[in-house]
């Protein structure tokens, strides 16, 4: 099974941008391409979907992410990226990379994103 390793989080001012990356290590490309890759976030007790991308590059976004965030994937590199623009304090959360195959969802360790002046 592939381990999901996130990077790119940190502190940013409101209106700024961050780019989160997730590497599906120890996973062969063909297996990676079978997964729906995604990002979730958790600021309180509940985790919420941010965006997902399927192997055919079909994307899905939460209402809060539409127009500001862009998810993309690279099968040969086994990475999924979340470009976040016009960040707001409400975007502050721990962001988790996920992969889903069938009904099984696997989670990364999470990475902190803080939007504050």
C-alpha contacts under 8 A as a table, 3 or more apart, distances in Angstrom:
res1	aa1	res2	aa2	distance
1	X	26	X	7.03
1	X	27	X	6.37
2	X	24	X	5.49
2	X	25	X	5.39
2	X	26	X	4.97
2	X	27	X	4.60
3	X	23	X	7.88
3	X	24	X	5.54
3	X	25	X	5.25
3	X	26	X	6.50
3	X	27	X	7.64
3	X	108	X	7.12
4	X	22	X	6.25
4	X	23	X	5.66
4	X	24	X	4.69
4	X	25	X	6.33
4	X	97	X	6.70
4	X	98	X	7.37
4	X	107	X	6.89
4	X	108	X	4.73
4	X	109	X	7.53
5	X	22	X	5.30
5	X	23	X	5.17
5	X	24	X	6.54
5	X	25	X	7.22
5	X	97	X	7.77
5	X	108	X	6.06
5	X	109	X	7.19
6	X	20	X	7.01
6	X	21	X	5.61
6	X	22	X	4.34
6	X	23	X	6.59
6	X	96	X	7.57
6	X	97	X	6.64
6	X	108	X	6.86
6	X	109	X	7.42
6	X	110	X	6.67
6	X	111	X	6.44
7	X	20	X	5.78
7	X	21	X	5.25
7	X	22	X	6.35
7	X	111	X	6.94
8	X	18	X	7.03
8	X	19	X	5.81
8	X	20	X	4.60
8	X	21	X	6.16
8	X	111	X	7.97
9	X	18	X	6.99
9	X	19	X	7.41
9	X	20	X	6.16
9	X	111	X	5.86
9	X	112	X	5.61
9	X	113	X	5.09
10	X	112	X	6.12
10	X	113	X	5.01
10	X	114	X	6.08
11	X	113	X	6.14
11	X	114	X	4.73
11	X	115	X	5.90
11	X	116	X	7.13
12	X	16	X	6.03
12	X	17	X	7.15
12	X	18	X	7.49
12	X	87	X	7.97
12	X	113	X	7.87
12	X	114	X	6.31
12	X	115	X	5.00
12	X	116	X	6.29
12	X	117	X	7.65
13	X	16	X	5.49
13	X	87	X	7.63
13	X	115	X	5.40
13	X	116	X	5.02
13	X	117	X	4.98
14	X	86	X	6.93
14	X	87	X	5.41
14	X	88	X	5.07
14	X	89	X	6.40
14	X	115	X	5.77
14	X	116	X	6.00
14	X	117	X	6.48
15	X	85	X	7.08
15	X	86	X	4.11
15	X	87	X	4.92
15	X	88	X	6.38
16	X	85	X	6.19
16	X	86	X	5.39
16	X	87	X	5.51
17	X	83	X	7.51
17	X	84	X	5.42
17	X	85	X	4.39
17	X	86	X	6.12
17	X	87	X	6.14
18	X	83	X	6.23
18	X	84	X	5.26
18	X	85	X	6.74
19	X	81	X	6.94
19	X	82	X	5.68
19	X	83	X	4.49
19	X	84	X	5.96
20	X	81	X	5.57
20	X	82	X	5.01
20	X	83	X	6.41
20	X	84	X	7.88
21	X	79	X	6.83
21	X	80	X	5.88
21	X	81	X	4.45
21	X	82	X	6.44
22	X	79	X	5.39
22	X	80	X	5.25
22	X	81	X	6.28
22	X	97	X	6.32
23	X	77	X	7.85
23	X	78	X	5.94
23	X	79	X	4.58
23	X	80	X	6.80
24	X	27	X	6.05
24	X	32	X	7.38
24	X	78	X	5.54
24	X	79	X	6.19
25	X	78	X	7.51
27	X	31	X	6.56
27	X	32	X	6.42
27	X	78	X	7.77
28	X	31	X	5.49
28	X	32	X	6.31
29	X	32	X	4.96
29	X	33	X	6.15
29	X	75	X	6.14
29	X	76	X	6.17
29	X	77	X	7.84
29	X	78	X	6.35
30	X	33	X	5.20
30	X	34	X	6.65
31	X	34	X	5.24
31	X	35	X	7.02
32	X	35	X	5.54
32	X	75	X	6.78
32	X	78	X	6.30
33	X	36	X	7.91
33	X	55	X	5.48
33	X	75	X	6.11
34	X	55	X	6.41
34	X	101	X	6.82
35	X	54	X	6.88
35	X	55	X	6.68
35	X	99	X	5.78
35	X	100	X	5.29
35	X	101	X	5.01
36	X	52	X	6.73
36	X	53	X	5.75
36	X	54	X	4.45
36	X	55	X	6.34
36	X	99	X	5.59
36	X	100	X	5.00
36	X	101	X	6.47
37	X	52	X	5.63
37	X	53	X	5.38
37	X	54	X	6.36
37	X	73	X	7.88
37	X	80	X	6.85
37	X	97	X	7.49
37	X	98	X	5.71
37	X	99	X	4.49
37	X	100	X	6.36
38	X	50	X	7.56
38	X	51	X	5.54
38	X	52	X	3.96
38	X	53	X	6.08
38	X	71	X	7.94
38	X	80	X	7.64
38	X	97	X	5.82
38	X	98	X	5.01
38	X	99	X	6.22
39	X	49	X	6.53
39	X	50	X	5.47
39	X	51	X	5.43
39	X	52	X	6.37
39	X	82	X	7.61
39	X	95	X	6.66
39	X	96	X	5.48
39	X	97	X	4.67
39	X	98	X	5.86
40	X	47	X	6.47
40	X	48	X	5.47
40	X	49	X	4.44
40	X	50	X	4.99
40	X	51	X	7.03
40	X	95	X	5.71
40	X	96	X	5.10
40	X	97	X	6.57
40	X	98	X	7.34
41	X	47	X	5.46
41	X	48	X	5.47
41	X	49	X	6.57
41	X	50	X	6.65
41	X	93	X	5.90
41	X	94	X	5.42
41	X	95	X	4.24
41	X	96	X	5.82
42	X	45	X	6.93
42	X	46	X	5.94
42	X	47	X	4.39
42	X	48	X	6.34
42	X	93	X	5.31
42	X	94	X	5.28
42	X	95	X	6.56
43	X	46	X	7.21
43	X	47	X	7.39
43	X	92	X	6.73
43	X	93	X	4.42
43	X	94	X	6.42
44	X	47	X	7.67
49	X	52	X	7.95
49	X	61	X	7.69
49	X	62	X	6.37
50	X	61	X	5.81
50	X	62	X	5.24
50	X	64	X	7.89
50	X	65	X	6.29
51	X	59	X	7.08
51	X	60	X	5.39
51	X	61	X	4.35
51	X	62	X	6.29
51	X	65	X	7.48
51	X	71	X	6.62
52	X	59	X	5.56
52	X	60	X	5.22
52	X	61	X	6.72
52	X	71	X	7.06
53	X	56	X	7.94
53	X	57	X	5.56
53	X	58	X	5.49
53	X	59	X	4.42
53	X	60	X	6.57
53	X	71	X	6.80
53	X	72	X	6.90
53	X	73	X	7.37
54	X	57	X	5.08
54	X	58	X	5.23
54	X	59	X	6.54
55	X	58	X	7.29
57	X	72	X	7.52
57	X	73	X	7.61
59	X	71	X	7.39
61	X	64	X	7.95
61	X	65	X	5.90
61	X	66	X	5.75
62	X	65	X	5.23
62	X	66	X	6.28
63	X	66	X	5.38
65	X	68	X	5.56
65	X	69	X	5.23
66	X	69	X	6.19
67	X	70	X	7.90
68	X	84	X	6.10
68	X	85	X	5.17
68	X	86	X	6.28
68	X	87	X	7.84
69	X	82	X	6.66
69	X	83	X	5.45
69	X	84	X	4.45
69	X	85	X	6.05
70	X	81	X	8.00
70	X	82	X	5.64
70	X	83	X	5.06
70	X	84	X	6.64
71	X	80	X	7.16
71	X	81	X	5.61
71	X	82	X	4.56
71	X	83	X	6.39
72	X	80	X	5.67
72	X	81	X	5.28
72	X	82	X	6.66
73	X	78	X	7.47
73	X	79	X	5.67
73	X	80	X	4.21
73	X	81	X	6.16
74	X	77	X	5.47
74	X	78	X	5.67
74	X	79	X	5.29
74	X	80	X	6.36
75	X	78	X	4.75
75	X	79	X	6.70
84	X	87	X	6.64
87	X	91	X	6.42
87	X	115	X	6.72
88	X	91	X	5.39
88	X	92	X	7.56
88	X	115	X	6.09
88	X	116	X	7.99
89	X	92	X	5.60
89	X	114	X	7.36
89	X	115	X	4.73
89	X	116	X	5.90
90	X	115	X	7.63
91	X	113	X	7.57
91	X	114	X	7.42
91	X	115	X	6.66
92	X	112	X	7.79
92	X	113	X	5.42
92	X	114	X	4.56
92	X	115	X	5.41
93	X	112	X	6.06
93	X	113	X	5.54
93	X	114	X	6.61
94	X	110	X	5.83
94	X	111	X	5.25
94	X	112	X	4.39
94	X	113	X	6.03
95	X	110	X	5.27
95	X	111	X	5.23
95	X	112	X	6.23
95	X	113	X	6.97
96	X	107	X	6.54
96	X	108	X	5.66
96	X	109	X	6.66
96	X	110	X	4.36
96	X	111	X	6.54
97	X	107	X	5.98
97	X	108	X	5.19
97	X	109	X	7.92
97	X	110	X	6.90
98	X	105	X	6.61
98	X	106	X	5.50
98	X	107	X	4.67
98	X	108	X	6.21
99	X	105	X	5.70
99	X	106	X	5.34
99	X	107	X	6.83
100	X	103	X	6.81
100	X	104	X	5.58
100	X	105	X	4.37
100	X	106	X	6.34
101	X	104	X	5.53
101	X	105	X	6.71
107	X	110	X	7.99
